[in-house]
Amino acid sequence: QRILRLAEMCRRLETEEEKVLPFYPSSLTEGEQQKARRILEETAMEPLARAIKDYMGLERFWQRFNKAKLDEKGLERARAALAERNQELRSMLQQYLAGATINQKVPKDLHPL
């Protein structure tokens, strides 16, 4: 109940895009979706299946949670790539500055250019 209440509170903080298209489209075909709906509507015989029905309200939460985790992993990879690129640029800058320092130490009349 607490998670559902927090989800309702967070709804206000969603962007317009998240409100309109909150998740990726399903990869199931129409027939597979109908079969899944039919199975969910059947009365459960096993205790575990009945317990799972109690948590169906959390399905949207888990979709959002998984989407947030995927976004987080994507951002981590992007940050790592940027850090690597930054290190490369720093190395290139150090080489350039070292070359500029060496060029200043050489007498001006010896420049081949």
C-alpha positions as CSV (number, residue, x, y, z in Angstrom):
1,Q,0.0,0.0,0.0
2,R,2.9,2.3,0.8
3,I,4.5,1.8,-2.6
4,L,1.2,2.4,-4.4
5,R,0.7,5.6,-2.4
6,L,4.2,6.8,-3.3
7,A,3.6,5.9,-7.0
8,E,0.5,8.1,-6.9
9,M,2.5,11.0,-5.3
10,C,5.2,10.6,-8.0
11,R,2.7,10.8,-10.8
12,R,2.7,14.6,-10.3
13,L,6.4,14.7,-11.1
14,E,6.2,12.8,-14.4
15,T,6.9,14.6,-17.6
16,E,4.3,14.9,-20.3
17,E,6.0,12.3,-22.4
18,E,5.9,9.8,-19.5
19,K,2.3,10.5,-18.9
20,V,1.4,9.9,-22.6
21,L,3.9,7.1,-23.4
22,P,5.1,5.8,-20.1
23,F,6.5,2.5,-21.4
24,Y,7.9,0.8,-24.4
25,P,5.3,-1.0,-26.5
26,S,4.7,-4.7,-25.8
27,S,6.7,-7.2,-27.9
28,L,3.8,-9.7,-27.7
29,T,1.6,-10.3,-30.7
30,E,-2.1,-9.5,-30.4
31,G,-2.9,-13.2,-30.0
32,E,-0.3,-13.6,-27.3
33,Q,-1.7,-10.5,-25.5
34,Q,-5.3,-11.9,-25.6
35,K,-4.1,-15.3,-24.3
36,A,-2.3,-13.6,-21.4
37,R,-5.4,-11.6,-20.5
38,R,-7.5,-14.7,-20.6
39,I,-5.1,-16.5,-18.3
40,L,-5.1,-13.6,-15.9
41,E,-8.9,-13.5,-15.8
42,E,-9.2,-17.2,-14.9
43,T,-9.7,-18.1,-11.2
44,A,-6.5,-19.4,-9.7
45,M,-6.4,-22.8,-8.1
46,E,-2.9,-22.8,-6.6
47,P,-2.0,-20.6,-3.6
48,L,1.0,-19.0,-5.4
49,A,-1.2,-18.0,-8.3
50,R,-3.8,-16.4,-6.0
51,A,-1.0,-14.6,-4.1
52,I,0.3,-13.2,-7.4
53,K,-3.1,-11.8,-8.2
54,D,-2.8,-9.7,-5.1
55,Y,0.2,-8.0,-6.5
56,M,-1.1,-7.2,-9.9
57,G,-1.4,-3.6,-8.9
58,L,2.4,-3.4,-8.7
59,E,2.8,-4.3,-12.4
60,R,3.0,-0.7,-13.4
61,F,5.5,-0.1,-10.6
62,W,7.8,-2.9,-11.8
63,Q,7.5,-1.6,-15.4
64,R,8.6,1.9,-14.2
65,F,11.3,0.5,-12.0
66,N,12.7,-1.6,-14.8
67,K,12.6,1.3,-17.2
68,A,14.4,3.5,-14.6
69,K,17.0,0.8,-14.1
70,L,17.6,0.6,-17.9
71,D,17.9,4.4,-18.1
72,E,20.3,4.4,-15.2
73,K,22.5,1.7,-16.8
74,G,22.5,3.6,-20.1
75,L,23.5,6.8,-18.4
76,E,26.3,5.0,-16.6
77,R,27.7,3.7,-19.9
78,A,27.4,7.2,-21.4
79,R,29.2,8.7,-18.5
80,A,32.0,6.1,-18.7
81,A,32.4,6.8,-22.5
82,L,32.6,10.5,-21.8
83,A,35.1,10.0,-19.0
84,E,37.3,7.9,-21.4
85,R,36.9,10.6,-24.1
86,N,37.8,13.3,-21.6
87,Q,41.0,11.4,-20.6
88,E,42.0,11.0,-24.3
89,L,41.5,14.8,-24.8
90,R,43.5,15.6,-21.7
91,S,46.3,13.4,-23.0
92,M,46.2,15.0,-26.4
93,L,46.3,18.5,-24.7
94,Q,49.3,17.5,-22.6
95,Q,51.1,16.3,-25.7
96,Y,50.3,19.5,-27.5
97,L,51.5,21.7,-24.6
98,A,54.7,19.6,-24.3
99,G,55.3,20.1,-28.0
100,A,54.7,23.9,-27.7
101,T,57.1,24.1,-24.8
102,I,59.8,22.3,-26.8
103,N,59.3,24.6,-29.8
104,Q,59.8,27.7,-27.6
105,K,63.2,26.3,-26.3
106,V,64.6,25.9,-29.8
107,P,66.2,29.1,-31.2
108,K,64.1,30.9,-33.7
109,D,66.6,30.9,-36.5
110,L,66.7,27.1,-36.5
111,H,63.0,26.7,-37.4
112,P,62.8,24.8,-40.7
113,L,59.5,26.6,-41.5
